[in-house]
């Protein structure tokens, strides 16, 4: 018997009542997945533009090993079916919704099925120990209101920039290098310094244990820039972390990044800037980048901090418990 979880009749403020069934993704649903994916809304840009992990394989893994690396599920109504999948990041205790798709276009704006689908996703992510469920959506997307209605809030904005395929990449002095194990503490310190506290609350990271993929700028023994790279079959995705001390060298840094060997491959190249990094954008147009998307980054908190009293010395510690 296949595992399934159902939500019964859901009621809304407009007195509209709708019958919605929510269940886990099944092998019988792969035909539906293939039909709706061309029109899917991708809500995790790093995975979407790189194809890492590939969406079909990721969904298959969610079915074969439920809750191991992700979770896929559906919401049924008499008129349409919604399909969604999320991937788990146990290192950050985050779940990222990967995509959202509907058998009929109006399904993404129908309150009953959207609410049931998102509530089920949050429930399953919380069961797997995730602290937040994160979604990235274009700022004008019509379904944003439904995310707000079930407890998702905006914690930052981001813009996705794409490098033109016709851009001529000029060779730059190789002053960027690959990170080593000796850089782990310095990279973590840099990311902490240049990321607002609100974002860190959601995207909390454990100390790095292995060298991250990317490039660093070292100056006088300090790491002043780190470009985190995700490379996949569809493209290359970069998140920059640049200290203000390196602001005067920003154009030079981006030129050096583009001349690094991984950008010479015939794959699209993307750069993600958060709203607190928009000061970097003035250098991008001259290098051949153009803005591709303006997005809200939303999160639903799945856990709360509960104070408990230690049995010794009246110490107070913080414990995480499922909400």
C-alpha positions in Angstrom: 0.0 0.0 0.0 1.3 3.4 -0.9 1.8 5.9 1.8 -0.6 8.8 1.5 -1.6 11.8 3.6 -4.9 13.6 3.0 -6.3 16.9 4.0 -10.1 16.9 4.1 -12.5 19.8 3.4 -10.7 23.2 3.6 -12.6 26.4 4.5 -11.6 29.9 3.6 -12.6 33.4 4.5 -14.6 33.9 1.4 -16.9 31.0 2.5 -15.7 28.9 -0.4 -15.3 25.3 0.5 -13.4 22.9 -1.8 -12.6 19.2 -1.7 -8.8 18.7 -2.0 -6.9 15.5 -1.7 -3.1 15.6 -1.1 -0.9 12.6 -1.4 2.7 11.5 -2.0 4.1 11.3 -5.6 3.7 7.8 -7.1 5.3 6.1 -10.1 1.9 6.3 -11.8 2.4 10.1 -11.8 5.4 10.2 -14.0 3.2 10.7 -17.1 1.7 13.7 -15.4 5.1 15.0 -14.5 6.4 14.8 -18.0 3.3 16.7 -19.2 3.4 19.6 -16.7 7.2 20.1 -16.4 7.4 22.3 -19.6 5.1 24.8 -17.9 6.5 24.4 -14.3 7.4 27.3 -12.1 10.9 26.8 -10.8 11.3 28.1 -7.3 15.0 27.2 -6.6 17.1 29.1 -9.2 20.4 27.4 -8.3 19.0 24.0 -9.1 16.8 25.2 -12.0 19.5 26.9 -14.1 22.2 24.3 -13.5 20.1 21.2 -13.6 21.8 20.0 -10.5 20.1 17.9 -9.4 18.2 17.1 -12.6 14.5 17.6 -11.9 13.2 14.2 -13.1 16.0 12.3 -11.4 15.4 14.3 -8.2 11.7 13.5 -8.3 12.4 9.8 -8.9 14.8 9.8 -5.9 12.1 11.4 -3.8 9.8 8.5 -4.8 12.3 5.7 -4.3 13.8 7.0 -1.1 11.0 9.0 0.5 12.2 11.9 2.7 15.9 11.0 2.1 16.9 13.8 -0.2 13.6 15.4 -0.9 9.9 15.0 -1.2 7.4 15.1 -4.1 3.7 15.4 -3.7 0.4 16.3 -5.4 -2.9 18.0 -4.7 -6.0 16.9 -6.5 -9.3 18.7 -7.2 -12.0 17.7 -9.7 -10.6 20.3 -12.1 -6.8 20.2 -11.9 -3.8 18.6 -10.2 -0.8 20.4 -8.7 2.6 18.8 -8.5 5.5 20.0 -6.4 8.9 18.8 -5.2 11.4 20.1 -2.6 15.0 19.2 -1.9 16.5 19.0 1.6 19.7 20.7 2.6 20.6 19.0 5.9 23.7 21.1 6.2 21.6 24.2 6.6 18.4 22.5 7.9 16.6 24.0 4.9 14.1 22.6 2.4 14.0 24.4 -1.0 10.9 24.0 -3.0 12.3 23.0 -6.4 9.3 23.4 -8.7 5.5 23.9 -8.8 3.4 22.8 -11.7 -0.3 22.5 -12.5 -2.2 20.4 -15.0 -4.3 23.5 -15.8 -2.8 27.0 -15.7 -5.5 28.3 -13.3 -4.5 25.7 -10.7 -1.6 27.9 -9.5 -4.0 30.6 -8.5 -6.8 28.5 -6.9 -6.7 29.0 -3.1 -7.9 25.7 -1.8 -5.5 23.4 -3.7 -2.5 25.8 -3.2 -3.1 26.1 0.5 -3.4 22.3 0.9 -0.3 21.7 -1.2 1.8 24.2 0.7 0.6 23.1 4.1 1.5 19.5 3.3 5.0 20.5 2.1 5.7 22.5 5.2 4.5 19.6 7.4 6.7 17.1 5.6 9.8 19.4 5.7 9.3 19.9 9.4 9.0 16.2 10.0 12.5 15.8 8.4 14.1 18.3 10.8 14.2 21.2 8.4 13.9 24.6 10.1 12.6 26.5 7.1 10.9 25.9 3.8 12.3 28.4 1.2 10.7 29.5 -2.1 12.1 31.9 -4.8 9.4 33.5 -6.9 9.3 36.3 -9.5 8.0 39.4 -7.7 4.9 39.7 -10.0 3.9 36.0 -9.9 0.2 35.7 -9.3 0.6 32.8 -6.7 2.6 34.9 -4.2 -0.5 35.8 -2.3 -1.2 32.1 -1.6 2.3 31.7 -0.1 1.7 34.6 2.2 -1.7 33.2 3.2 -0.1 30.1 4.7 2.7 31.8 6.6 5.5 32.4 4.1 7.2 35.8 4.5 9.8 37.6 2.4 13.2 37.7 4.0 15.2 39.1 1.1 15.0 39.9 -2.7 17.3 38.8 -5.4 18.1 39.4 -9.1 19.4 36.8 -11.5 21.8 38.0 -14.1 22.7 36.0 -17.2 25.9 36.4 -19.3 25.2 37.0 -23.0 26.4 34.1 -25.2 28.0 36.6 -27.5 30.2 38.1 -24.8 33.9 38.1 -25.5 35.7 37.1 -22.3 39.0 38.8 -22.1 41.8 37.0 -20.3 42.5 38.5 -16.9 45.5 38.0 -14.5 44.9 34.8 -12.5 44.7 36.4 -9.0 41.7 34.3 -8.1 42.5 30.8 -6.8 40.7 27.7 -5.6 39.9 27.6 -1.9 41.9 25.2 0.3 41.2 23.7 3.7 43.1 26.5 5.3 40.5 29.0 3.9 37.5 27.4 5.5 37.4 29.6 8.6 38.1 32.8 6.7 35.4 32.0 4.1 32.8 31.4 6.8 33.9 34.7 8.5 33.6 36.6 5.3 30.1 35.2 4.5 29.0 36.1 8.0 30.3 39.6 7.8 28.6 40.5 4.5 25.3 38.8 5.0 22.5 40.5 7.0 21.4 38.9 10.2 17.8 38.3 9.0 19.2 36.2 6.0 21.6 34.4 8.3 18.6 33.4 10.5 17.1 31.5 7.7 20.2 30.4 5.8 22.2 29.3 8.8 25.2 27.1 8.0 27.3 24.7 10.0 31.1 25.3 9.8 32.5 24.0 6.5 34.2 20.7 6.6 35.5 20.5 3.0 36.7 23.0 0.5 33.7 24.6 -1.2 33.5 24.8 -5.0 34.5 28.3 -6.2 37.2 30.9 -6.2 38.7 33.2 -3.6 40.6 36.5 -3.5 43.3 36.6 -0.9 45.0 39.9 0.0 47.5 40.1 2.8 46.4 36.8 4.3 42.7 37.8 4.3 40.0 36.4 2.1 38.2 39.5 0.7 36.0 37.7 -1.9 34.5 34.3 -2.4 32.6 33.2 -5.4 30.5 30.1 -4.6 30.0 28.1 -7.8 27.4 25.5 -8.6 28.1 23.8 -11.9 25.6 21.5 -13.6 24.7 20.1 -17.0 22.5 23.1 -17.9 24.6 26.0 -16.7 26.8 27.6 -14.1 25.5 29.5 -11.1 27.5 31.9 -9.0 26.8 33.6 -5.6 29.4 36.3 -4.8 30.5 37.3 -1.3 32.7 40.4 -1.5 34.0 42.5 1.4 33.6 46.3 1.1 37.4 46.6 1.2 37.4 45.0 -2.3 34.7 47.3 -3.7 37.2 49.3 -5.7 38.4 46.1 -7.4 35.0 44.8 -8.2 35.1 45.2 -11.9 38.5 43.6 -12.0 37.2 40.7 -9.8 34.3 40.0 -12.1 36.6 40.1 -15.2 38.9 37.6 -13.4 35.9 35.4 -12.6 34.8 35.3 -16.2 38.3 34.4 -17.4 38.5 31.4 -15.0 38.6 28.1 -16.8 35.1 26.9 -15.8 33.5 29.7 -17.7 35.0 28.7 -21.0 32.7 25.7 -21.3 29.7 26.2 -23.6 27.1 26.5 -20.9 25.0 29.5 -19.7 26.5 31.5 -16.9 24.3 33.1 -14.2 25.0 35.4 -11.3 22.7 35.9 -8.2 22.7 39.2 -6.4 20.7 39.7 -3.3 19.1 43.1 -2.5 21.9 44.0 -0.1 24.4 43.3 -3.0 22.8 45.6 -5.6 25.8 47.9 -5.4 27.7 45.3 -7.4 25.2 45.4 -10.3 26.7 48.6 -11.9 29.7 46.5 -13.1 27.7 43.7 -14.7 26.1 45.4 -17.8 29.6 46.4 -19.1 30.7 42.8 -18.8 27.9 41.4 -20.9 25.3 40.5 -18.2 21.7 41.3 -18.4 19.0 40.9 -15.7 16.9 37.8 -16.2 14.6 37.8 -13.1 13.6 39.9 -10.1 12.5 37.7 -7.3 11.2 37.5 -3.8 12.8 35.0 -1.5 10.2 33.6 0.9 10.5 31.3 3.9 8.1 29.5 6.2 9.5 28.9 9.7 8.9 25.3 10.7 10.4 25.2 14.2 10.4 27.5 17.3 13.0 28.0 19.9 11.9 26.8 23.4 13.9 27.8 26.5 14.5 25.0 28.9 16.3 25.1 32.3 19.4 23.1 32.9 19.5 20.9 36.0 22.8 22.4 36.9 23.6 26.0 37.8 20.2 27.3 36.6 21.6 27.6 33.0 19.3 28.4 30.2 19.9 26.7 26.9 17.9 26.9 23.7 16.4 23.7 22.2 14.8 23.3 18.9 11.4 21.6 18.8 8.9 21.0 16.0 6.1 23.5 15.9 
